[in-house]
């Protein structure tokens, strides 16, 4: 069984950086943001589905190691918690902008 290196600083998936352009139209920026947000939420959902599937295989006596199930579960938990924290920060920023007087 090969041993893969573990890095605490590396992301779970590598996102392609969005190339900024000087003349981005608001519609294009909105579409890029929407696509990025959709991909991030899909990644969180995929982590949750993988964790659930591995847990079910372990419960049913499938060929899966306990440590692999625990790692998948922790990855899903961390990505979900990070997503929730980002959502909370976005809501706080929106509320702060709404409180500003013009």
N, C-alpha and C positions, 0 to 999 in steps of 0.2 A: 504494500500500500504506500503510494507516494505521500510525502509530507509537504504540504504547501506552506510557504512562509506566511506569517501573520503580521500585519502592520496595523498598529493602533491609529495611525494618522491617515491612512488611505481611505478614500471614499468607497462605498460598496459598488457603485457603478461610475464609470467615467462619462461625464457629460461633455459633449462637444461645445466649446465656447461659442457664444453668439458673437459674430463679427460686427462690431459697431460701424455704422456708416454715418457720414456727416449729414446726409439728407434723408433721414428716415421719416416717412410720413406717419402721422398719428395712427392711422388705420393699421399700417404694417407693424408698428411698435405694439399695438394692442394684440394683433394676431400672434406675434412672437411671444409676448408675455403669456397669452392664453395657451399656446402650445407648450411652453416650458412648464407652466403650472399643471397642465393636463398630464404631461410626462412624469412629473414628480409625484403626483397623486397615483398614477398608474404603477409607479415603482413601489410605493408604499403598499398598495393593494396586492401587488405580486408577492411582496415579502410576506404579507399576512396569509395569502393563499398557500404559499410554499410551507410556511410554518404549520398551518392547519393540516395540510396533506401529510407532512412528515409525522406529525403527532398521531394522526389516524392510522398510518402504517405501523407505527410503534405499538399502538394499542391493539391492533389486529394481529400482531405477531409477524409483521413484515420484516424484510431484510433491511433494517436500518439501525444505525448505532445510536445509542442514547445521547452521546455527546453531540452528534450531528443535529439531533432534534433540539437539544438545548441551545446550540449555537444559532440555529434558524429562528428559534423562539426569541432569543435575545436580540437578534438583528431586527426582527419584526417589531419588537417592543421599542427599541431605540429609534428606529425610523418613524414609528407612529408618534412617539413622544416629541421628537424633533419637529415633526410636521405640526403638532398641536402648539408647540412653543412659537413657531414661525407664524401660525395663524393668530395667536394671541398678540404678538408684536405688531402684526399688520392691523389688527382691530384697534390696538392702542394708538397707533400712528394715525389712523383714520379719525378716531375720536378727538385726538389732539388737533388735527387740521380743522375739524368741524367746530372746535371751541375758539379758533382764532377769529379775531374781529378784523373786518376788512375796512 
